[in-house]
Amino acid sequence: MKYLLVFLLLTASVSAQVVDGTFPVVSNLKAGAAKVNITPDEVKDLTVTGHTRVVNGVRDPLRAGVLVLDDGETKAAIVTLDVVVAWDDLVTRARAAIEKEIGVPAANIMVCASHNHSGPGWEENPQWATGVITKLASAAKEAGGNMRSVSVGMTEDRIGFSINRRKTIDGRAVIRLNPDGPNDPRVKVLRFDDGRSLTPLAIIMHAVCHPCFFTWGDKGSPPYPKGYPKLTADFPGEAQTFVESIYADKTASLFIQGCAGDIRPNLPGYPYRCADEADIQWAGRDLGSAVVRAAAFSMIREQLAKRATFYPIRVASEVIELPGKEQPVRTELMAMKIGPFLLLSMPGEPMVEYGFKLEAAIADRITPIIVGYANGNVGYISTADSYEVGGYEPNTSKLLPEAEPIILKHLGGLADRVIGDVFESISKHPKDLQKREAEEKARLKSVPSAKP
């Protein structure tokens, strides 16, 4: 028995090592990924949204990514786009197209926007919008047709270019670069590996910062007094390009935005300035380097040994009504579990404290990744406390301060449903099983929609 135990331990140790650039993958999870260019065919006198201005020409392309996941029982997908928000129509059409193309249930598809402030509007550019849906279906087909067994590692690093943009002075919030305000400089990196080489099949990078380097800046200040004059994917696009270049363009990097409602680039000015090429290289390479460092660290044998071999996929979502300033606001919330990792999403611009509060509530149970700007758009999701001092975010929000505890409660409930460590989610009593099966069938049949 003693020798058997030693053999098993040695075997486990060897299996966690990379030999000649390859390593064994023991996993129930399969994944496929693809990227596609969604830049408009012609960018001439195009009005971009986020920080509205007219642009001509393209600095760098807008792209979308599709990651398809299958645990043998459940299929899911994550879609990322270099656009300002996940418009309701975009979400509905993207889900329908992907489900039709590869059979992933529409209700199991998370559609994420980077919150890029230098891309086209959806309703204003219907021909482009239709083309985006067609390209997403094509990318999903490519990803779904190249599924491989994978293991997943997660590590963190940090960026140095983000800063809080609110400061309370004389009892009211003003726009100010505030190094003492709450901020989340962490970069969370999910790496999907098939074991064939040290090049990952896909990387998800999660960071927290408004992509508004290229924007208006101070009125009249150089080098772009009227705002950056070209279409661009801002720092998330620059970072994706950097990461993919490190892996010789043989990996798909996807950017997911966090709770960035009050976090922006640290570009001092009055109150801040528009970026130039040096600034965007700084940010893109800062984030890209953080991602590459974290991804490389996750491959050392001690980290590989920590990877799970069983990755159940569980998805839960619901549309709730939140108290609004003028009328109730319909909001879709989603929880997506991929083995030991949990994505919780909100359809708007949550302030950074939402991420901290949700993590504190569930971090002892699972590894959380809090996602903003996904599956719809309700605008700013401000904390209840922020309404006491006002400022841009709570003043322009459609929601009342009473929305915060409702959001936190319902996201916590969705987490309960997918983590699987509360009685209601694990009970094998026939009545409980029947109830959960009926709820899941109803959820998959009626695709979540924030539209009334």
ChimeraX attribute file (.defattr): number of C-alpha atoms within 10 A of each C-alpha:
attribute: neighborCount
match mode: 1-to-1
recipient: residues
	/A:1	6
	/A:2	6
	/A:3	8
	/A:4	9
	/A:5	10
	/A:6	11
	/A:7	12
	/A:8	11
	/A:9	12
	/A:10	11
	/A:11	11
	/A:12	12
	/A:13	14
	/A:14	15
	/A:15	17
	/A:16	20
	/A:17	19
	/A:18	17
	/A:19	11
	/A:20	9
	/A:21	11
	/A:22	14
	/A:23	20
	/A:24	16
	/A:25	19
	/A:26	16
	/A:27	17
	/A:28	17
	/A:29	27
	/A:30	22
	/A:31	26
	/A:32	26
	/A:33	30
	/A:34	25
	/A:35	24
	/A:36	18
	/A:37	16
	/A:38	22
	/A:39	22
	/A:40	20
	/A:41	8
	/A:42	11
	/A:43	16
	/A:44	14
	/A:45	13
	/A:46	20
	/A:47	19
	/A:48	23
	/A:49	19
	/A:50	18
	/A:51	18
	/A:52	16
	/A:53	19
	/A:54	19
	/A:55	21
	/A:56	15
	/A:57	14
	/A:58	17
	/A:59	13
	/A:60	15
	/A:61	19
	/A:62	24
	/A:63	19
	/A:64	25
	/A:65	28
	/A:66	32
	/A:67	28
	/A:68	27
	/A:69	25
	/A:70	23
	/A:71	20
	/A:72	12
	/A:73	10
	/A:74	15
	/A:75	22
	/A:76	25
	/A:77	27
	/A:78	19
	/A:79	29
	/A:80	25
	/A:81	29
	/A:82	32
	/A:83	29
	/A:84	26
	/A:85	30
	/A:86	28
	/A:87	23
	/A:88	20
	/A:89	16
	/A:90	20
	/A:91	24
	/A:92	21
	/A:93	19
	/A:94	24
	/A:95	27
	/A:96	20
	/A:97	21
	/A:98	27
	/A:99	20
	/A:100	14
	/A:101	16
	/A:102	18
	/A:103	15
	/A:104	23
	/A:105	20
	/A:106	26
	/A:107	24
	/A:108	26
	/A:109	27
	/A:110	26
	/A:111	28
	/A:112	32
	/A:113	27
	/A:114	32
	/A:115	30
	/A:116	29
	/A:117	27
	/A:118	32
	/A:119	27
	/A:120	26
	/A:121	21
	/A:122	22
	/A:123	12
	/A:124	12
	/A:125	13
	/A:126	11
	/A:127	11
	/A:128	19
	/A:129	20
	/A:130	15
	/A:131	15
	/A:132	24
	/A:133	20
	/A:134	17
	/A:135	20
	/A:136	29
	/A:137	23
	/A:138	20
	/A:139	24
	/A:140	30
	/A:141	21
	/A:142	18
	/A:143	23
	/A:144	26
	/A:145	14
	/A:146	14
	/A:147	19
	/A:148	19
	/A:149	19
	/A:150	27
	/A:151	25
	/A:152	26
	/A:153	24
	/A:154	23
	/A:155	18
	/A:156	18
	/A:157	18
	/A:158	18
	/A:159	21
	/A:160	14
	/A:161	17
	/A:162	22
	/A:163	26
	/A:164	25
	/A:165	24
	/A:166	24
	/A:167	19
	/A:168	16
	/A:169	9
	/A:170	8
	/A:171	10
	/A:172	14
	/A:173	19
	/A:174	17
	/A:175	16
	/A:176	18
	/A:177	23
	/A:178	16
	/A:179	14
	/A:180	10
	/A:181	15
	/A:182	17
	/A:183	23
	/A:184	21
	/A:185	18
	/A:186	16
	/A:187	21
	/A:188	24
	/A:189	25
	/A:190	23
	/A:191	25
	/A:192	26
	/A:193	25
	/A:194	25
	/A:195	20
	/A:196	15
	/A:197	14
	/A:198	17
	/A:199	23
	/A:200	22
	/A:201	24
	/A:202	26
	/A:203	28
	/A:204	22
	/A:205	28
	/A:206	24
	/A:207	29
	/A:208	29
	/A:209	29
	/A:210	26
	/A:211	26
	/A:212	21
	/A:213	27
	/A:214	27
	/A:215	23
	/A:216	22
	/A:217	26
	/A:218	18
	/A:219	14
	/A:220	12
	/A:221	15
	/A:222	14
	/A:223	13
	/A:224	19
	/A:225	16
	/A:226	17
	/A:227	25
	/A:228	23
	/A:229	21
	/A:230	21
	/A:231	27
	/A:232	26
	/A:233	30
	/A:234	30
	/A:235	28
	/A:236	30
	/A:237	24
	/A:238	22
	/A:239	28
	/A:240	24
	/A:241	19
	/A:242	23
	/A:243	26
	/A:244	19
	/A:245	13
	/A:246	14
	/A:247	14
	/A:248	10
	/A:249	13
	/A:250	13
	/A:251	21
	/A:252	23
	/A:253	29
	/A:254	31
	/A:255	24
	/A:256	27
	/A:257	26
	/A:258	32
	/A:259	28
	/A:260	30
	/A:261	25
	/A:262	25
	/A:263	26
	/A:264	21
	/A:265	24
	/A:266	22
	/A:267	18
	/A:268	13
	/A:269	13
	/A:270	13
	/A:271	13
	/A:272	20
	/A:273	25
	/A:274	25
	/A:275	24
	/A:276	14
	/A:277	9
	/A:278	8
	/A:279	18
	/A:280	18
	/A:281	18
	/A:282	16
	/A:283	23
	/A:284	23
	/A:285	21
	/A:286	20
	/A:287	30
	/A:288	28
	/A:289	19
	/A:290	24
	/A:291	32
	/A:292	22
	/A:293	16
	/A:294	23
	/A:295	28
	/A:296	15
	/A:297	17
	/A:298	23
	/A:299	22
	/A:300	13
	/A:301	15
	/A:302	13
	/A:303	15
	/A:304	20
	/A:305	17
	/A:306	13
	/A:307	20
	/A:308	15
	/A:309	15
	/A:310	15
	/A:311	22
	/A:312	19
	/A:313	24
	/A:314	22
	/A:315	26
	/A:316	23
	/A:317	25
	/A:318	18
	/A:319	17
	/A:320	17
	/A:321	15
	/A:322	20
	/A:323	18
	/A:324	16
	/A:325	12
	/A:326	9
	/A:327	12
	/A:328	14
	/A:329	20
	/A:330	19
	/A:331	22
	/A:332	22
	/A:333	23
	/A:334	26
	/A:335	28
	/A:336	26
	/A:337	24
	/A:338	21
	/A:339	21
	/A:340	19
	/A:341	20
	/A:342	24
	/A:343	17
	/A:344	25
	/A:345	27
	/A:346	27
	/A:347	28
	/A:348	29
	/A:349	27
	/A:350	27
	/A:351	25
	/A:352	25
	/A:353	18
	/A:354	24
	/A:355	21
	/A:356	15
	/A:357	11
	/A:358	19
	/A:359	18
	/A:360	11
	/A:361	12
	/A:362	16
	/A:363	12
	/A:364	9
	/A:365	16
	/A:366	16
	/A:367	15
	/A:368	22
	/A:369	24
	/A:370	24
	/A:371	28
	/A:372	33
	/A:373	31
	/A:374	31
	/A:375	32
	/A:376	29
	/A:377	23
	/A:378	24
	/A:379	18
	/A:380	23
	/A:381	28
	/A:382	29
	/A:383	21
	/A:384	15
	/A:385	11
	/A:386	19
	/A:387	18
	/A:388	13
	/A:389	16
	/A:390	17
	/A:391	17
	/A:392	17
	/A:393	22
	/A:394	22
	/A:395	15
	/A:396	13
	/A:397	19
	/A:398	21
	/A:399	24
	/A:400	22
	/A:401	22
	/A:402	13
	/A:403	18
	/A:404	19
	/A:405	12
	/A:406	15
	/A:407	19
	/A:408	15
	/A:409	12
	/A:410	17
	/A:411	22
	/A:412	16
	/A:413	14
	/A:414	20
	/A:415	28
	/A:416	19
	/A:417	22
	/A:418	22
	/A:419	25
	/A:420	15
	/A:421	14
	/A:422	11
	/A:423	11
	/A:424	15
	/A:425	15
	/A:426	15
	/A:427	14
	/A:428	11
	/A:429	10
	/A:430	9
	/A:431	10
	/A:432	15
	/A:433	15
	/A:434	12
	/A:435	12
	/A:436	17
	/A:437	12
	/A:438	11
	/A:439	13
	/A:440	14
	/A:441	10
	/A:442	11
	/A:443	19
	/A:444	16
	/A:445	12
	/A:446	11
	/A:447	19
	/A:448	21
	/A:449	19
	/A:450	21
	/A:451	13
	/A:452	5
